[in-house]
Amino acid sequence: MKDYIEERAIDIANYIIDNNATVRQTAKAFGISKSTVHKDVTERLMQINPTLAKEARKVLDVNKQERHIRGGMATKEKYQHMHQEQQI
């Protein structure tokens, strides 16, 4: 594996842990795809630093469990905003 890929995988894991970031937020911050973030954390990082990979995975698992709640909140805010505009 190339050195820059290993460094990126470590940087990504640290970013996820430090910022409690989602895959989508991490991908945007690093300018890469969500699938690359996922592959770096789940596959590549396990070969480089299994302990760090497990810590990052814990954060991603929690985010995955909470995503339906965040989605519901975003939808609620969207319709509240639309309702407020109609009253004006």
mmCIF file as gemmi writes it, N, C-alpha and C atoms, coordinates in Angstrom:
data_model
loop_
_atom_site.group_PDB
_atom_site.id
_atom_site.type_symbol
_atom_site.label_atom_id
_atom_site.label_alt_id
_atom_site.label_comp_id
_atom_site.label_asym_id
_atom_site.label_entity_id
_atom_site.label_seq_id
_atom_site.pdbx_PDB_ins_code
_atom_site.Cartn_x
_atom_site.Cartn_y
_atom_site.Cartn_z
_atom_site.occupancy
_atom_site.B_iso_or_equiv
_atom_site.pdbx_formal_charge
_atom_site.auth_seq_id
_atom_site.auth_asym_id
_atom_site.pdbx_PDB_model_num
ATOM 1 N N . MET Axp A 1 ? 0.844 -1.177 0 1 0 ? 1 A 1
ATOM 2 C CA . MET Axp A 1 ? 0 0 0 1 0 ? 1 A 1
ATOM 3 C C . MET Axp A 1 ? 0.894 1.246 0 1 0 ? 1 A 1
ATOM 4 N N . LYS Axp A 2 ? 0.501 2.239 -0.756 1 0 ? 2 A 1
ATOM 5 C CA . LYS Axp A 2 ? 1.293 3.452 -0.861 1 0 ? 2 A 1
ATOM 6 C C . LYS Axp A 2 ? 1.243 4.24 0.452 1 0 ? 2 A 1
ATOM 7 N N . ASP Axp A 3 ? 2.335 4.947 0.73 1 0 ? 3 A 1
ATOM 8 C CA . ASP Axp A 3 ? 2.447 5.682 1.981 1 0 ? 3 A 1
ATOM 9 C C . ASP Axp A 3 ? 1.347 6.718 2.156 1 0 ? 3 A 1
ATOM 10 N N . TYR Axp A 4 ? 1.025 7.447 1.082 1 0 ? 4 A 1
ATOM 11 C CA . TYR Axp A 4 ? 0.022 8.51 1.217 1 0 ? 4 A 1
ATOM 12 C C . TYR Axp A 4 ? -1.362 7.943 1.539 1 0 ? 4 A 1
ATOM 13 N N . ILE Axp A 5 ? -1.64 6.728 1.08 1 0 ? 5 A 1
ATOM 14 C CA . ILE Axp A 5 ? -2.918 6.092 1.401 1 0 ? 5 A 1
ATOM 15 C C . ILE Axp A 5 ? -2.959 5.703 2.875 1 0 ? 5 A 1
ATOM 16 N N . GLU Axp A 6 ? -1.848 5.186 3.382 1 0 ? 6 A 1
ATOM 17 C CA . GLU Axp A 6 ? -1.776 4.836 4.801 1 0 ? 6 A 1
ATOM 18 C C . GLU Axp A 6 ? -1.943 6.078 5.665 1 0 ? 6 A 1
ATOM 19 N N . GLU Axp A 7 ? -1.25 7.16 5.287 1 0 ? 7 A 1
ATOM 20 C CA . GLU Axp A 7 ? -1.367 8.417 6.047 1 0 ? 7 A 1
ATOM 21 C C . GLU Axp A 7 ? -2.794 8.935 6.009 1 0 ? 7 A 1
ATOM 22 N N . ARG Axp A 8 ? -3.416 8.88 4.832 1 0 ? 8 A 1
ATOM 23 C CA . ARG Axp A 8 ? -4.801 9.352 4.693 1 0 ? 8 A 1
ATOM 24 C C . ARG Axp A 8 ? -5.734 8.535 5.576 1 0 ? 8 A 1
ATOM 25 N N . ALA Axp A 9 ? -5.56 7.224 5.607 1 0 ? 9 A 1
ATOM 26 C CA . ALA Axp A 9 ? -6.422 6.37 6.423 1 0 ? 9 A 1
ATOM 27 C C . ALA Axp A 9 ? -6.296 6.722 7.905 1 0 ? 9 A 1
ATOM 28 N N . ILE Axp A 10 ? -5.088 6.976 8.35 1 0 ? 10 A 1
ATOM 29 C CA . ILE Axp A 10 ? -4.864 7.371 9.752 1 0 ? 10 A 1
ATOM 30 C C . ILE Axp A 10 ? -5.465 8.742 10.024 1 0 ? 10 A 1
ATOM 31 N N . ASP Axp A 11 ? -5.251 9.681 9.106 1 0 ? 11 A 1
ATOM 32 C CA . ASP Axp A 11 ? -5.813 11.032 9.258 1 0 ? 11 A 1
ATOM 33 C C . ASP Axp A 11 ? -7.339 10.988 9.303 1 0 ? 11 A 1
ATOM 34 N N . ILE Axp A 12 ? -7.92 10.173 8.443 1 0 ? 12 A 1
ATOM 35 C CA . ILE Axp A 12 ? -9.377 10.041 8.402 1 0 ? 12 A 1
ATOM 36 C C . ILE Axp A 12 ? -9.903 9.498 9.73 1 0 ? 12 A 1
ATOM 37 N N . ALA Axp A 13 ? -9.266 8.46 10.24 1 0 ? 13 A 1
ATOM 38 C CA . ALA Axp A 13 ? -9.704 7.867 11.505 1 0 ? 13 A 1
ATOM 39 C C . ALA Axp A 13 ? -9.602 8.879 12.642 1 0 ? 13 A 1
ATOM 40 N N . ASN Axp A 14 ? -8.511 9.607 12.694 1 0 ? 14 A 1
ATOM 41 C CA . ASN Axp A 14 ? -8.345 10.618 13.74 1 0 ? 14 A 1
ATOM 42 C C . ASN Axp A 14 ? -9.398 11.715 13.613 1 0 ? 14 A 1
ATOM 43 N N . TYR Axp A 15 ? -9.704 12.114 12.387 1 0 ? 15 A 1
ATOM 44 C CA . TYR Axp A 15 ? -10.727 13.142 12.159 1 0 ? 15 A 1
ATOM 45 C C . TYR Axp A 15 ? -12.093 12.65 12.648 1 0 ? 15 A 1
ATOM 46 N N . ILE Axp A 16 ? -12.43 11.421 12.314 1 0 ? 16 A 1
ATOM 47 C CA . ILE Axp A 16 ? -13.714 10.851 12.726 1 0 ? 16 A 1
ATOM 48 C C . ILE Axp A 16 ? -13.813 10.806 14.248 1 0 ? 16 A 1
ATOM 49 N N . ILE Axp A 17 ? -12.755 10.356 14.895 1 0 ? 17 A 1
ATOM 50 C CA . ILE Axp A 17 ? -12.76 10.233 16.357 1 0 ? 17 A 1
ATOM 51 C C . ILE Axp A 17 ? -12.798 11.607 17.028 1 0 ? 17 A 1
ATOM 52 N N . ASP Axp A 18 ? -11.949 12.519 16.568 1 0 ? 18 A 1
ATOM 53 C CA . ASP Axp A 18 ? -11.858 13.851 17.192 1 0 ? 18 A 1
ATOM 54 C C . ASP Axp A 18 ? -13.129 14.675 17.012 1 0 ? 18 A 1
ATOM 55 N N . ASN Axp A 19 ? -13.785 14.549 15.851 1 0 ? 19 A 1
ATOM 56 C CA . ASN Axp A 19 ? -14.936 15.39 15.538 1 0 ? 19 A 1
ATOM 57 C C . ASN Axp A 19 ? -16.267 14.657 15.615 1 0 ? 19 A 1
ATOM 58 N N . ASN Axp A 20 ? -16.224 13.387 15.998 1 0 ? 20 A 1
ATOM 59 C CA . ASN Axp A 20 ? -17.439 12.566 16.033 1 0 ? 20 A 1
ATOM 60 C C . ASN Axp A 20 ? -18.157 12.68 14.687 1 0 ? 20 A 1
ATOM 61 N N . ALA Axp A 21 ? -17.379 12.62 13.621 1 0 ? 21 A 1
ATOM 62 C CA . ALA Axp A 21 ? -17.861 12.91 12.277 1 0 ? 21 A 1
ATOM 63 C C . ALA Axp A 21 ? -18.505 11.7 11.614 1 0 ? 21 A 1
ATOM 64 N N . THR Axp A 22 ? -19.424 11.997 10.704 1 0 ? 22 A 1
ATOM 65 C CA . THR Axp A 22 ? -20.043 10.958 9.896 1 0 ? 22 A 1
ATOM 66 C C . THR Axp A 22 ? -19.162 10.699 8.672 1 0 ? 22 A 1
ATOM 67 N N . VAL Axp A 23 ? -19.477 9.642 7.954 1 0 ? 23 A 1
ATOM 68 C CA . VAL Axp A 23 ? -18.744 9.33 6.724 1 0 ? 23 A 1
ATOM 69 C C . VAL Axp A 23 ? -18.894 10.487 5.733 1 0 ? 23 A 1
ATOM 70 N N . ARG Axp A 24 ? -20.099 11.006 5.623 1 0 ? 24 A 1
ATOM 71 C CA . ARG Axp A 24 ? -20.371 12.1 4.692 1 0 ? 24 A 1
ATOM 72 C C . ARG Axp A 24 ? -19.576 13.361 5.064 1 0 ? 24 A 1
ATOM 73 N N . GLN Axp A 25 ? -19.548 13.716 6.332 1 0 ? 25 A 1
ATOM 74 C CA . GLN Axp A 25 ? -18.79 14.887 6.782 1 0 ? 25 A 1
ATOM 75 C C . GLN Axp A 25 ? -17.299 14.688 6.526 1 0 ? 25 A 1
ATOM 76 N N . THR Axp A 26 ? -16.812 13.5 6.792 1 0 ? 26 A 1
ATOM 77 C CA . THR Axp A 26 ? -15.394 13.198 6.595 1 0 ? 26 A 1
ATOM 78 C C . THR Axp A 26 ? -15.027 13.26 5.119 1 0 ? 26 A 1
ATOM 79 N N . ALA Axp A 27 ? -15.866 12.692 4.278 1 0 ? 27 A 1
ATOM 80 C CA . ALA Axp A 27 ? -15.608 12.715 2.837 1 0 ? 27 A 1
ATOM 81 C C . ALA Axp A 27 ? -15.525 14.148 2.326 1 0 ? 27 A 1
ATOM 82 N N . LYS Axp A 28 ? -16.429 14.971 2.797 1 0 ? 28 A 1
ATOM 83 C CA . LYS Axp A 28 ? -16.438 16.381 2.375 1 0 ? 28 A 1
ATOM 84 C C . LYS Axp A 28 ? -15.179 17.106 2.861 1 0 ? 28 A 1
ATOM 85 N N . ALA Axp A 29 ? -14.773 16.85 4.085 1 0 ? 29 A 1
ATOM 86 C CA . ALA Axp A 29 ? -13.593 17.507 4.658 1 0 ? 29 A 1
ATOM 87 C C . ALA Axp A 29 ? -12.306 17.12 3.922 1 0 ? 29 A 1
ATOM 88 N N . PHE Axp A 30 ? -12.229 15.876 3.47 1 0 ? 30 A 1
ATOM 89 C CA . PHE Axp A 30 ? -11.02 15.388 2.809 1 0 ? 30 A 1
ATOM 90 C C . PHE Axp A 30 ? -11.1 15.456 1.281 1 0 ? 30 A 1
ATOM 91 N N . GLY Axp A 31 ? -12.264 15.803 0.757 1 0 ? 31 A 1
ATOM 92 C CA . GLY Axp A 31 ? -12.434 15.899 -0.684 1 0 ? 31 A 1
ATOM 93 C C . GLY Axp A 31 ? -12.36 14.556 -1.397 1 0 ? 31 A 1
ATOM 94 N N . ILE Axp A 32 ? -12.888 13.527 -0.738 1 0 ? 32 A 1
ATOM 95 C CA . ILE Axp A 32 ? -12.899 12.182 -1.317 1 0 ? 32 A 1
ATOM 96 C C . ILE Axp A 32 ? -14.32 11.625 -1.232 1 0 ? 32 A 1
ATOM 97 N N . SER Axp A 33 ? -14.534 10.466 -1.819 1 0 ? 33 A 1
ATOM 98 C CA . SER Axp A 33 ? -15.872 9.88 -1.81 1 0 ? 33 A 1
ATOM 99 C C . SER Axp A 33 ? -16.167 9.175 -0.478 1 0 ? 33 A 1
ATOM 100 N N . LYS Axp A 34 ? -17.464 8.979 -0.236 1 0 ? 34 A 1
ATOM 101 C CA . LYS Axp A 34 ? -17.877 8.265 0.975 1 0 ? 34 A 1
ATOM 102 C C . LYS Axp A 34 ? -17.358 6.833 0.963 1 0 ? 34 A 1
ATOM 103 N N . SER Axp A 35 ? -17.339 6.221 -0.217 1 0 ? 35 A 1
ATOM 104 C CA . SER Axp A 35 ? -16.87 4.834 -0.297 1 0 ? 35 A 1
ATOM 105 C C . SER Axp A 35 ? -15.381 4.734 0.015 1 0 ? 35 A 1
ATOM 106 N N . THR Axp A 36 ? -14.609 5.766 -0.352 1 0 ? 36 A 1
ATOM 107 C CA . THR Axp A 36 ? -13.179 5.771 -0.018 1 0 ? 36 A 1
ATOM 108 C C . THR Axp A 36 ? -12.986 5.899 1.485 1 0 ? 36 A 1
ATOM 109 N N . VAL Axp A 37 ? -13.767 6.758 2.121 1 0 ? 37 A 1
ATOM 110 C CA . VAL Axp A 37 ? -13.692 6.904 3.585 1 0 ? 37 A 1
ATOM 111 C C . VAL Axp A 37 ? -13.996 5.564 4.228 1 0 ? 37 A 1
ATOM 112 N N . HIS Axp A 38 ? -15.073 4.94 3.792 1 0 ? 38 A 1
ATOM 113 C CA . HIS Axp A 38 ? -15.477 3.667 4.377 1 0 ? 38 A 1
ATOM 114 C C . HIS Axp A 38 ? -14.406 2.603 4.177 1 0 ? 38 A 1
ATOM 115 N N . LYS Axp A 39 ? -13.856 2.515 2.981 1 0 ? 39 A 1
ATOM 116 C CA . LYS Axp A 39 ? -12.828 1.509 2.691 1 0 ? 39 A 1
ATOM 117 C C . LYS Axp A 39 ? -11.564 1.769 3.508 1 0 ? 39 A 1
ATOM 118 N N . ASP Axp A 40 ? -11.171 3.048 3.617 1 0 ? 40 A 1
ATOM 119 C CA . ASP Axp A 40 ? -9.984 3.384 4.407 1 0 ? 40 A 1
ATOM 120 C C . ASP Axp A 40 ? -10.144 2.955 5.861 1 0 ? 40 A 1
ATOM 121 N N . VAL Axp A 41 ? -11.301 3.205 6.428 1 0 ? 41 A 1
ATOM 122 C CA . VAL Axp A 41 ? -11.504 2.907 7.852 1 0 ? 41 A 1
ATOM 123 C C . VAL Axp A 41 ? -11.717 1.416 8.095 1 0 ? 41 A 1
ATOM 124 N N . THR Axp A 42 ? -12.512 0.772 7.257 1 0 ? 42 A 1
ATOM 125 C CA . THR Axp A 42 ? -12.867 -0.623 7.544 1 0 ? 42 A 1
ATOM 126 C C . THR Axp A 42 ? -11.843 -1.634 7.054 1 0 ? 42 A 1
ATOM 127 N N . GLU Axp A 43 ? -11.175 -1.358 5.942 1 0 ? 43 A 1
ATOM 128 C CA . GLU Axp A 43 ? -10.244 -2.341 5.386 1 0 ? 43 A 1
ATOM 129 C C . GLU Axp A 43 ? -8.779 -1.944 5.556 1 0 ? 43 A 1
ATOM 130 N N . ARG Axp A 44 ? -8.422 -0.819 4.991 1 0 ? 44 A 1
ATOM 131 C CA . ARG Axp A 44 ? -7.007 -0.423 4.976 1 0 ? 44 A 1
ATOM 132 C C . ARG Axp A 44 ? -6.461 -0.175 6.374 1 0 ? 44 A 1
ATOM 133 N N . LEU Axp A 45 ? -7.227 0.525 7.196 1 0 ? 45 A 1
ATOM 134 C CA . LEU Axp A 45 ? -6.74 0.877 8.529 1 0 ? 45 A 1
ATOM 135 C C . LEU Axp A 45 ? -6.588 -0.353 9.425 1 0 ? 45 A 1
ATOM 136 N N . MET Axp A 46 ? -7.406 -1.369 9.193 1 0 ? 46 A 1
ATOM 137 C CA . MET Axp A 46 ? -7.285 -2.609 9.985 1 0 ? 46 A 1
ATOM 138 C C . MET Axp A 46 ? -5.918 -3.253 9.803 1 0 ? 46 A 1
ATOM 139 N N . GLN Axp A 47 ? -5.33 -3.099 8.623 1 0 ? 47 A 1
ATOM 140 C CA . GLN Axp A 47 ? -4 -3.651 8.364 1 0 ? 47 A 1
ATOM 141 C C . GLN Axp A 47 ? -2.905 -2.773 8.969 1 0 ? 47 A 1
ATOM 142 N N . ILE Axp A 48 ? -3.159 -1.471 9.046 1 0 ? 48 A 1
ATOM 143 C CA . ILE Axp A 48 ? -2.143 -0.519 9.508 1 0 ? 48 A 1
ATOM 144 C C . ILE Axp A 48 ? -2.16 -0.385 11.032 1 0 ? 48 A 1
ATOM 145 N N . ASN Axp A 49 ? -3.36 -0.105 11.573 1 0 ? 49 A 1
ATOM 146 C CA . ASN Axp A 49 ? -3.501 0.162 13.005 1 0 ? 49 A 1
ATOM 147 C C . ASN Axp A 49 ? -4.876 -0.339 13.472 1 0 ? 49 A 1
ATOM 148 N N . PRO Axp A 50 ? -4.982 -1.612 13.834 1 0 ? 50 A 1
ATOM 149 C CA . PRO Axp A 50 ? -6.279 -2.181 14.212 1 0 ? 50 A 1
ATOM 150 C C . PRO Axp A 50 ? -6.962 -1.471 15.385 1 0 ? 50 A 1
ATOM 151 N N . THR Axp A 51 ? -6.194 -0.995 16.342 1 0 ? 51 A 1
ATOM 152 C CA . THR Axp A 51 ? -6.775 -0.312 17.499 1 0 ? 51 A 1
ATOM 153 C C . THR Axp A 51 ? -7.466 0.978 17.07 1 0 ? 51 A 1
ATOM 154 N N . LEU Axp A 52 ? -6.789 1.769 16.257 1 0 ? 52 A 1
ATOM 155 C CA . LEU Axp A 52 ? -7.362 3.014 15.753 1 0 ? 52 A 1
ATOM 156 C C . LEU Axp A 52 ? -8.587 2.721 14.889 1 0 ? 52 A 1
ATOM 157 N N . ALA Axp A 53 ? -8.52 1.673 14.105 1 0 ? 53 A 1
ATOM 158 C CA . ALA Axp A 53 ? -9.643 1.288 13.25 1 0 ? 53 A 1
ATOM 159 C C . ALA Axp A 53 ? -10.874 0.946 14.086 1 0 ? 53 A 1
ATOM 160 N N . LYS Axp A 54 ? -10.683 0.253 15.179 1 0 ? 54 A 1
ATOM 161 C CA . LYS Axp A 54 ? -11.801 -0.119 16.046 1 0 ? 54 A 1
ATOM 162 C C . LYS Axp A 54 ? -12.421 1.11 16.703 1 0 ? 54 A 1
ATOM 163 N N . GLU Axp A 55 ? -11.583 2.067 17.116 1 0 ? 55 A 1
ATOM 164 C CA . GLU Axp A 55 ? -12.108 3.3 17.72 1 0 ? 55 A 1
ATOM 165 C C . GLU Axp A 55 ? -12.939 4.093 16.72 1 0 ? 55 A 1
ATOM 166 N N . ALA Axp A 56 ? -12.426 4.225 15.51 1 0 ? 56 A 1
ATOM 167 C CA . ALA Axp A 56 ? -13.153 4.959 14.468 1 0 ? 56 A 1
ATOM 168 C C . ALA Axp A 56 ? -14.446 4.231 14.121 1 0 ? 56 A 1
ATOM 169 N N . ARG Axp A 57 ? -14.384 2.929 14.083 1 0 ? 57 A 1
ATOM 170 C CA . ARG Axp A 57 ? -15.566 2.135 13.755 1 0 ? 57 A 1
ATOM 171 C C . ARG Axp A 57 ? -16.668 2.322 14.796 1 0 ? 57 A 1
ATOM 172 N N . LYS Axp A 58 ? -16.286 2.45 16.075 1 0 ? 58 A 1
ATOM 173 C CA . LYS Axp A 58 ? -17.272 2.685 17.131 1 0 ? 58 A 1
ATOM 174 C C . LYS Axp A 58 ? -18.046 3.969 16.854 1 0 ? 58 A 1
ATOM 175 N N . VAL Axp A 59 ? -17.33 5.033 16.502 1 0 ? 59 A 1
ATOM 176 C CA . VAL Axp A 59 ? -17.972 6.319 16.206 1 0 ? 59 A 1
ATOM 177 C C . VAL Axp A 59 ? -18.904 6.173 15.005 1 0 ? 59 A 1
ATOM 178 N N . LEU Axp A 60 ? -18.435 5.514 13.96 1 0 ? 60 A 1
ATOM 179 C CA . LEU Axp A 60 ? -19.26 5.338 12.762 1 0 ? 60 A 1
ATOM 180 C C . LEU Axp A 60 ? -20.499 4.493 13.058 1 0 ? 60 A 1
ATOM 181 N N . ASP Axp A 61 ? -20.358 3.487 13.904 1 0 ? 61 A 1
ATOM 182 C CA . ASP Axp A 61 ? -21.504 2.65 14.255 1 0 ? 61 A 1
ATOM 183 C C . ASP Axp A 61 ? -22.569 3.452 15.004 1 0 ? 61 A 1
ATOM 184 N N . VAL Axp A 62 ? -22.137 4.307 15.931 1 0 ? 62 A 1
ATOM 185 C CA . VAL Axp A 62 ? -23.077 5.16 16.665 1 0 ? 62 A 1
ATOM 186 C C . VAL Axp A 62 ? -23.777 6.102 15.686 1 0 ? 62 A 1
ATOM 187 N N . ASN Axp A 63 ? -23 6.709 14.783 1 0 ? 63 A 1
ATOM 188 C CA . ASN Axp A 63 ? -23.589 7.609 13.79 1 0 ? 63 A 1
ATOM 189 C C . ASN Axp A 63 ? -24.599 6.877 12.911 1 0 ? 63 A 1
ATOM 190 N N . LYS Axp A 64 ? -24.297 5.649 12.575 1 0 ? 64 A 1
ATOM 191 C CA . LYS Axp A 64 ? -25.201 4.866 11.74 1 0 ? 64 A 1
ATOM 192 C C . LYS Axp A 64 ? -26.512 4.593 12.476 1 0 ? 64 A 1
ATOM 193 N N . GLN Axp A 65 ? -26.416 4.316 13.767 1 0 ? 65 A 1
ATOM 194 C CA . GLN Axp A 65 ? -27.615 4.057 14.554 1 0 ? 65 A 1
ATOM 195 C C . GLN Axp A 65 ? -28.47 5.31 14.705 1 0 ? 65 A 1
ATOM 196 N N . GLU Axp A 66 ? -27.83 6.481 14.688 1 0 ? 66 A 1
ATOM 197 C CA . GLU Axp A 66 ? -28.552 7.734 14.904 1 0 ? 66 A 1
ATOM 198 C C . GLU Axp A 66 ? -29.009 8.398 13.608 1 0 ? 66 A 1
ATOM 199 N N . ARG Axp A 67 ? -28.64 7.874 12.458 1 0 ? 67 A 1
ATOM 200 C CA . ARG Axp A 67 ? -28.901 8.589 11.211 1 0 ? 67 A 1
ATOM 201 C C . ARG Axp A 67 ? -30.386 8.763 10.919 1 0 ? 67 A 1
ATOM 202 N N . HIS Axp A 68 ? -31.2 7.808 11.303 1 0 ? 68 A 1
ATOM 203 C CA . HIS Axp A 68 ? -32.64 7.966 11.048 1 0 ? 68 A 1
ATOM 204 C C . HIS Axp A 68 ? -33.219 9.103 11.891 1 0 ? 68 A 1
ATOM 205 N N . ILE Axp A 69 ? -32.655 9.328 13.059 1 0 ? 69 A 1
ATOM 206 C CA . ILE Axp A 69 ? -33.105 10.432 13.908 1 0 ? 69 A 1
ATOM 207 C C . ILE Axp A 69 ? -32.716 11.769 13.275 1 0 ? 69 A 1
ATOM 208 N N . ARG Axp A 70 ? -31.463 11.866 12.809 1 0 ? 70 A 1
ATOM 209 C CA . ARG Axp A 70 ? -31.012 13.098 12.152 1 0 ? 70 A 1
ATOM 210 C C . ARG Axp A 70 ? -31.821 13.378 10.894 1 0 ? 70 A 1
ATOM 211 N N . GLY Axp A 71 ? -32.134 12.333 10.147 1 0 ? 71 A 1
ATOM 212 C CA . GLY Axp A 71 ? -32.937 12.5 8.936 1 0 ? 71 A 1
ATOM 213 C C . GLY Axp A 71 ? -34.329 13.01 9.256 1 0 ? 71 A 1
ATOM 214 N N . GLY Axp A 72 ? -34.909 12.48 10.298 1 0 ? 72 A 1
ATOM 215 C CA . GLY Axp A 72 ? -36.239 12.926 10.722 1 0 ? 72 A 1
ATOM 216 C C . GLY Axp A 72 ? -36.226 14.369 11.19 1 0 ? 72 A 1
ATOM 217 N N . MET Axp A 73 ? -35.178 14.748 11.897 1 0 ? 73 A 1
ATOM 218 C CA . MET Axp A 73 ? -35.058 16.13 12.37 1 0 ? 73 A 1
ATOM 219 C C . MET Axp A 73 ? -34.895 17.086 11.193 1 0 ? 73 A 1
ATOM 220 N N . ALA Axp A 74 ? -34.114 16.69 10.199 1 0 ? 74 A 1
ATOM 221 C CA . ALA Axp A 74 ? -33.9 17.535 9.023 1 0 ? 74 A 1
ATOM 222 C C . ALA Axp A 74 ? -35.217 17.724 8.262 1 0 ? 74 A 1
ATOM 223 N N . THR Axp A 75 ? -35.993 16.666 8.143 1 0 ? 75 A 1
ATOM 224 C CA . THR Axp A 75 ? -37.28 16.761 7.465 1 0 ? 75 A 1
ATOM 225 C C . THR Axp A 75 ? -38.225 17.667 8.241 1 0 ? 75 A 1
ATOM 226 N N . LYS Axp A 76 ? -38.234 17.535 9.538 1 0 ? 76 A 1
ATOM 227 C CA . LYS Axp A 76 ? -39.092 18.373 10.385 1 0 ? 76 A 1
ATOM 228 C C . LYS Axp A 76 ? -38.729 19.846 10.211 1 0 ? 76 A 1
ATOM 229 N N . GLU Axp A 77 ? -37.437 20.153 10.251 1 0 ? 77 A 1
ATOM 230 C CA . GLU Axp A 77 ? -36.995 21.54 10.073 1 0 ? 77 A 1
ATOM 231 C C . GLU Axp A 77 ? -37.372 22.069 8.695 1 0 ? 77 A 1
ATOM 232 N N . LYS Axp A 78 ? -37.256 21.239 7.695 1 0 ? 78 A 1
ATOM 233 C CA . LYS Axp A 78 ? -37.597 21.637 6.33 1 0 ? 78 A 1
ATOM 234 C C . LYS Axp A 78 ? -39.058 22.066 6.25 1 0 ? 78 A 1
ATOM 235 N N . TYR Axp A 79 ? -39.948 21.263 6.788 1 0 ? 79 A 1
ATOM 236 C CA . TYR Axp A 79 ? -41.363 21.57 6.702 1 0 ? 79 A 1
ATOM 237 C C . TYR Axp A 79 ? -41.771 22.71 7.626 1 0 ? 79 A 1
ATOM 238 N N . GLN Axp A 80 ? -41.089 22.867 8.756 1 0 ? 80 A 1
ATOM 239 C CA . GLN Axp A 80 ? -41.352 24.015 9.616 1 0 ? 80 A 1
ATOM 240 C C . GLN Axp A 80 ? -40.972 25.3 8.897 1 0 ? 80 A 1
ATOM 241 N N . HIS Axp A 81 ? -39.84 25.259 8.223 1 0 ? 81 A 1
ATOM 242 C CA . HIS Axp A 81 ? -39.368 26.429 7.48 1 0 ? 81 A 1
ATOM 243 C C . HIS Axp A 81 ? -40.349 26.757 6.351 1 0 ? 81 A 1
ATOM 244 N N . MET Axp A 82 ? -40.809 25.74 5.63 1 0 ? 82 A 1
ATOM 245 C CA . MET Axp A 82 ? -41.768 25.952 4.547 1 0 ? 82 A 1
ATOM 246 C C . MET Axp A 82 ? -43.081 26.524 5.082 1 0 ? 82 A 1
ATOM 247 N N . HIS Axp A 83 ? -43.507 26.051 6.241 1 0 ? 83 A 1
ATOM 248 C CA . HIS Axp A 83 ? -44.75 26.505 6.854 1 0 ? 83 A 1
ATOM 249 C C . HIS Axp A 83 ? -44.629 27.964 7.285 1 0 ? 83 A 1
ATOM 250 N N . GLN Axp A 84 ? -43.471 28.344 7.813 1 0 ? 84 A 1
ATOM 251 C CA . GLN Axp A 84 ? -43.25 29.727 8.236 1 0 ? 84 A 1
ATOM 252 C C . GLN Axp A 84 ? -43.27 30.68 7.047 1 0 ? 84 A 1
ATOM 253 N N . GLU Axp A 85 ? -42.714 30.259 5.905 1 0 ? 85 A 1
ATOM 254 C CA . GLU Axp A 85 ? -42.7 31.099 4.715 1 0 ? 85 A 1
ATOM 255 C C . GLU Axp A 85 ? -44.105 31.318 4.189 1 0 ? 85 A 1
ATOM 256 N N . GLN Axp A 86 ? -44.954 30.313 4.3 1 0 ? 86 A 1
ATOM 257 C CA . GLN Axp A 86 ? -46.318 30.423 3.805 1 0 ? 86 A 1
ATOM 258 C C . GLN Axp A 86 ? -47.148 31.4 4.644 1 0 ? 86 A 1
ATOM 259 N N . GLN Axp A 87 ? -46.811 31.527 5.911 1 0 ? 87 A 1
ATOM 260 C CA . GLN Axp A 87 ? -47.561 32.426 6.795 1 0 ? 87 A 1
ATOM 261 C C . GLN Axp A 87 ? -47.195 33.886 6.563 1 0 ? 87 A 1
ATOM 262 N N . ILE Axp A 88 ? -46.072 34.134 5.952 1 0 ? 88 A 1
ATOM 263 C CA . ILE Axp A 88 ? -45.604 35.52 5.758 1 0 ? 88 A 1
ATOM 264 C C . ILE Axp A 88 ? -46.308 36.179 4.616 1 0 ? 88 A 1
